[in-house]
């Protein structure tokens, strides 16, 4: 019998790539979705409802592992009070629902592996290298990640190995960050944002999915792990490399920070701030990144 991995957020950018990788490695996958979708030979879909706190019968019972990716995007809409509440609710309530479902079904999984974000270290600029031992920041990103992870850590009470993947900016083919940037840079209209000195801790989608796979296979993995490349890429470097891939040098002036703040409000912190991130812990666990060079990673994602 194939081991079954239950995934929340399985229809999203990371979830789709991870599902395909898990199937390739011999797992069956169950995906919790708000809309019923047709099953395939290796992927089954189950309905769940956060508001009603319900999960369709059979999803929890057959799971050998749970990977929790679900959560409202922090980059789609301005951070109004209502939006912030929705972002937090989507992460905490979903973890609470899974915890309750395991208790209700008296079912134990081998590991509970959850997404988190390097945003836990705060939306600030600085040269300090952030390790997993650093305390959470007290801004919106830091506090929301802290509550997100606290909801995940409750699974330790069920004697379940629990892993939290603190993810950087994910690079993938025509999705995520690159989907937003490539259209502009293709037109030779790319520009550095703000000072350009804000760090951009990135990771290739394949490496991120391989980290989740490693967290399943490696029973020694426990706790929080940063998932980002430690190469000191900042916005200026990232922009220059991306423009170079499209065969030009940036000619436009930096986009002033005040214009970005006018357009995005508080959410501008996502593009105007960034921290240096250490990946020493995940490497010490035996993981080897396939993509550690930014240009090679970008070319792979963009097919260039």
N, C-alpha and C positions, 0 to 999 in steps of 0.2 A: 504493500500500500504506500502510495506517495504521502509524504508529510504535507499537511495543509497549513497555509499561511493566510490568516485573515487580515485584510488590509482595509483601513479606513482612508478616505481620500484617494482611493485607487483609480478614479477616473481623471485625476488631475495630472499636471505636467510630470511630476516625479513618480506618481503612482502608476501611470501607464508604462513608463520605462522600467520601473521596478517589477511590475507584474510580468512583463515580457522576459526579464532576466531570470526571475524565479522559475518560470515555466521552463526556460532553457536549461536550468540547473536541476530539473527533475521534481519540482514541487507542484502541487496543485494550489490554486489561489481562490480564495473567497473574497469578494469585494462588497463592502457595505456601501449602499448608494441610496440617495433620496428618490431615485427613479428606477423602476425595474427595467433591466436590460436582458437581452437574450444570453443564455449561458453558452459556453463553448466546451470543448472536451476537457480543458484544463482550468477554466475560469468560471466560477459560479457567482451570481449576483444575488444579494439579499437586501431587502429594504430595511432602512432604519429611520427613526424620527427623533431628533434631539429634543424638540419641544414636548413631545409626548413621552420621551424616554423609553422608546420601544425598539426592539431588534427582532427581525423575523426569525421564527423557529428554525433551528438547524445550523445557523451560522456559528454560534459560540461553541456548540457541542462538538463540532468536527474540527475545530481549530487546534493545531499543535503549537502555533506561534501567532502572536498578534503584532502587526506593525501599524502604528497609529500616526497617520499623516494628515488627518482631517483638520481643517481650520480655515476661517475666512482669510483671504489675502489681505496683507497689511498695505499693499501698494495699489489697490484698485480705486479707492475712493478717499476723499479728504477725511481726516481724523476728527470728525464731529464727536460729541459726547456719545451719541447713539451708536456711531460706527465703532468707537472704542469698546463699548459694551458688547457689541456683536462679535468683535474679534476675540475678546476674552471668553465670552460665553461659548463660542464654537469650539474652543480648545478645552476648557475646563469641563463643560457639560458632557462633551463627547467621551472624555476619559472617565468621568463619573458613571456614565451609562455602561461602558465596557466593564468597569469594576463591579457594578451592581449585577450585570448579566452573568459574570463568572461566579459570583456568590450564589445567585438564584439557581444556576444550573449545577452548582457544586462541581465546577469544572476547573481544572488547572492546566495552564499552558507552560511550555518549557521556557519561554521568554516573552516579555512585553517590551517592544522596542518602539520608541517614540521619536518623532521629529521634535526639534527645538530650534533655536536660532542663536547665532553669535550676537544678536541684538541684546542678549541677556547682559552683555558687558556695557551696554549703554550707547545712546546716539551722541557720541562725543568724538572729538579728534584728539590724537595723542600718539606718542611714540612707544608707549608702554606695550609690551607684548602680553596678550591676554591668554592665561592658562585656565584650565578647568577649575582650579582651586580659588580663583578670584571670586569675590562676592558679587551678587547681582547689583546692577546700577539701580538708582531710585527714580529713573524717568519712566515714561510710558512703556518703552520697549523692554527695559530691564525688569520692571515690575510684572508686566504681562507674561514674559518668559518665566519669571520666577513662579508665578501662580500656575502656569502651564506645567512646569516641571514638578511642582508640588503635587498636582493632581495625578501625575504619572508615578511619582514615588510611592503613592499609597499601595501600589501593587506589590511592593516589597512586604507589606503586611500579610500577603497571601503566600509568602515564601516563593515568589516568582522572581527570577532573574530579570532585572530591569535595566534597560540601556536608553540613554538620551543622546540623540545625535544633534549637536549644535551646528546648524548648517550655515554656510556663507552664501554668497551670490552664486546661484546655479546657472551654469552655461550649458545650453542644449540647442539642438538644431531647430531654428525657427520657433523657439518657445522661450518663455521666461524673459529674462533681462535682454537677451539678444534679439528677441522678436520686436521689442520696443526700440532698440538701438539700430539694428541693421538697416531698417528702412531709411532712416535719416543719413546714416553713414554711406549707404549705397549712392545716395544723391550728392555725395561730397559736401554735405552740410553738417557734418559732425563737429562738435565743439567741446572744449573742456568745461566742466561745470564748476562754478564758484572758483575757489582758489586752485582746485585741481590737486590739492595736497591730501585730501581725504582718502584714506586707505580703502581698497576694495578687495576684501578677502573672498576669493572665488574658488569654485570647484566645478569640475566637469561632471555632467550628469551621470556618465558611466562610472566614474569613481565614487560618486555619492551612492549610487545603487549597489556598488560592490561593497561599500561600507555596511549597508543594511544586510547584505548577504553574509558578510563576515560576522556581524552581530548575531546572526542565527547560528552559524556553524561554530563559532569560537565561544565555547561555554565559559571561558575566562573573562570575557568582556562584561563589565558591569559598571553602572554609573554613567557619568557624562563624558562625551568625547567631542572635541572640536572637529568639524569636517570642512576644512578650508586649506588652501595652499599658503604656506608661509614663504612669500616671496616679496613682500613689501610693495606690491602693485598699488599705486594710487590712481586717482581718476585721470590725471594727466598722462601717466604711462599707459593706462588702459585705452584711453582715447587715441593716443598716437599709434599704438599697435593696431587697433581696429581700423583706423584710417589707412595705415600702411597695407593692410590686407586688401583694401579696395584701391590700392595703388595711388594714393595721394597723401600729401601732407596737410595737416589741419591749417586752414587759412583764416577761419573765422575767429574773432576774439572770444575769450572766455565768456560764458553766459553768467551775468552778474547774479550773485546770491540773492539779492533783493527781488529780482524778477522771479526766481524759482520759488521764493517764499510767498510771493503774491499769487503765483499760480497754484501752489500745492498746500499752502498754509503750514501747519505743524508737520505735515507729512514730508515736507522738504528736507527734514533731518535724514531721511533715507538716502538722499543723494548728496547731501552736503557734509555728512559726517561718516566716519568709518574708522575702525580700529585694526591694529595689527593682531593677528591671531596665531597662536602656536598649535601645530598639529603633532607635536612630539609624542603625546600620549597615545594617539591612534597608531602611530608608527611603532611605538614600543610594544603595542599589542600584536605586532606582526603584519600590519597592513602596509601594502606598497602601492603608492599612487601610480597610475599609468600616465597621467597628465600633470606635469609640474611646471611646464613651460607655457606661458600665456599664449604666445603666438601659435604654437603647435595646437593647443587646445581650441583656440578660436577658429583656426583653419579647419580642424576636424569637424567642429560644429557647423561651420558655414559651407563646408564642402569646397574649400578653396585651398 
